[in-house]
Amino acid sequence: MFETPVCFPASPIDKESSDDVGQHARGSVILDPVKIRFNKPPQQKRKLGTPVDKESFTPGVTYSVVLDPIKIRPPQQKRKKLQCPAYPPRDKKSSSSDVKQVGGYCGVKAFGVNEADELIAKLALHCYNSHKGTNLQLMTVTQLIVRSVAHFDYQMTLNAIDPANNSFSSVEICAWDASIENDENLRLVTTFCRLEGSGEKGTQWDFNGVDELYNGVMPKWLDDGALTGSEKLHYYEVNDSDLQENEWLHLYAQVGAYSKWDLGMVKHLPLEIKKVVVQTKEDDIESSLKLKSSNAIFYITFTTSGGDECACIVRQTRDGRPQHMCLEVKNVEMDK
């Protein structure tokens, strides 16, 4: 506290200062340095929402208004709602107790899923389709667990669609990227593929359930006279219409690219199949039906997006148990 000469009359608002005037010498007043605000006149504060009255203003007095920061924020734009892509209306006559039918689809891909994971998922769906006679197509891998012991064990939950009626299914699969042992570059084994909640149980692979013709070291590339020689009834050269009706043959070509470049295969997509020859043990079935055989060997040539010509041998085997399929893949160097 200190004395300061009074250069202007005391403010009537500051009662404490007015009371102090009579207790000290005339012409001086005791002022609080906090209240004088660097010798500036005291300020009056007005409550929020109080209307301004011009007659209530006192000359020489500075007024301040406290604003609510929440009320003075600039207006924000409303966020647009995400909409699911619309699909054509489904056929109401087609229904199944184990398939969920919905009018639209919004699937969230599991974190970390790459092109190789999706390729394995498509192969497992192909295994399911061949056993059930369905045509489910992969939409999204929604759950993925990968474990590594003696091989890579993939456990996935997939969302799949049936293009015939736009119905959706949730499918559980388990597949191995197994160790190689027959001079192949890649071995993929599906151990179960079932609709979620179906209650179907998986079983162990029966190594004795595969015919001897499809066991052992991978075969060599076709001889020039394979399609015209004495064993020609065991072979069938796939025509263009079969390639269009059996899209999984393109999947087998992509497996060949994966066995050659691993994840680098994406740099070489899309692929164009040039020729497919299928070999089976049976020689008494119609040629095109060889594509439906449980066990078969496929000789595939294809070109990459960069124009490189490649070849691979895919040996498809089943052990006779539901949900099981094995693909062994060997790359073949083409003569230039």
QUINORLIN-V559160 format. One record per residue. RES is the residue in one small letter. NEAR is the number of other C-alpha atoms within 12 Angstrom. Layout:
BEGIN
[[RES,NEAR] [RES,NEAR]]
END
This chain:
BEGIN
[[m,12] [f,13] [e,17] [t,20] [p,18] [v,19] [c,13] [f,16] [p,19] [a,27] [s,28] [p,18] [i,18] [d,21] [k,14] [e,18] [s,25] [s,19] [d,17] [d,21] [v,25] [g,16] [q,14] [h,19] [a,14] [r,15] [g,18] [s,22] [v,28] [i,26] [l,30] [d,19] [p,16] [v,13] [k,19] [i,21] [r,13] [f,11] [n,17] [k,17] [p,25] [p,27] [q,23] [q,21] [k,17] [r,18] [k,14] [l,14] [g,10] [t,11] [p,11] [v,14] [d,9] [k,8] [e,8] [s,12] [f,16] [t,17] [p,13] [g,15] [v,21] [t,17] [y,19] [s,14] [v,16] [v,15] [l,15] [d,11] [p,9] [i,8] [k,10] [i,10] [r,9] [p,8] [p,8] [q,7] [q,6] [k,6] [r,6] [k,6] [k,6] [l,7] [q,10] [c,13] [p,12] [a,13] [y,19] [p,16] [p,17] [r,22] [d,18] [k,15] [k,11] [s,17] [s,19] [s,15] [s,13] [d,17] [v,26] [k,26] [q,29] [v,24] [g,20] [g,19] [y,23] [c,19] [g,23] [v,17] [k,22] [a,19] [f,13] [g,16] [v,26] [n,20] [e,23] [a,27] [d,40] [e,37] [l,37] [i,43] [a,45] [k,42] [l,43] [a,45] [l,48] [h,39] [c,42] [y,32] [n,30] [s,25] [h,25] [k,16] [g,13] [t,21] [n,28] [l,38] [q,33] [l,34] [m,29] [t,33] [v,38] [t,28] [q,27] [l,27] [i,23] [v,21] [r,17] [s,15] [v,12] [a,11] [h,18] [f,23] [d,26] [y,35] [q,32] [m,38] [t,39] [l,38] [n,37] [a,39] [i,32] [d,29] [p,22] [a,20] [n,26] [n,29] [s,35] [f,36] [s,38] [s,33] [v,41] [e,38] [i,44] [c,41] [a,42] [w,37] [d,36] [a,27] [s,20] [i,23] [e,16] [n,21] [d,21] [e,29] [n,31] [l,34] [r,34] [l,44] [v,40] [t,44] [t,37] [f,39] [c,44] [r,38] [l,31] [e,23] [g,17] [s,16] [g,13] [e,16] [k,20] [g,20] [t,17] [q,20] [w,24] [d,19] [f,20] [n,15] [g,21] [v,24] [d,21] [e,15] [l,20] [y,30] [n,27] [g,18] [v,18] [m,30] [p,27] [k,23] [w,26] [l,28] [d,15] [d,9] [g,12] [a,21] [l,21] [t,15] [g,13] [s,11] [e,19] [k,24] [l,24] [h,30] [y,35] [y,32] [e,32] [v,29] [n,20] [d,16] [s,12] [d,24] [l,25] [q,13] [e,15] [n,23] [e,22] [w,29] [l,39] [h,33] [l,33] [y,40] [a,43] [q,45] [v,46] [g,44] [a,44] [y,35] [s,33] [k,26] [w,21] [d,21] [l,22] [g,16] [m,25] [v,22] [k,19] [h,26] [l,27] [p,20] [l,31] [e,28] [i,36] [k,26] [k,27] [v,34] [v,38] [v,39] [q,41] [t,35] [k,24] [e,26] [d,20] [d,15] [i,18] [e,16] [s,25] [s,28] [l,23] [k,28] [l,34] [k,27] [s,28] [s,32] [n,32] [a,35] [i,42] [f,44] [y,40] [i,41] [t,35] [f,35] [t,26] [t,25] [s,18] [g,16] [g,16] [d,22] [e,26] [c,35] [a,38] [c,42] [i,43] [v,44] [r,45] [q,40] [t,40] [r,34] [d,27] [g,23] [r,26] [p,26] [q,37] [h,42] [m,44] [c,41] [l,45] [e,42] [v,42] [k,39] [n,34] [v,28] [e,16] [m,16] [d,8] [k,6]]
END
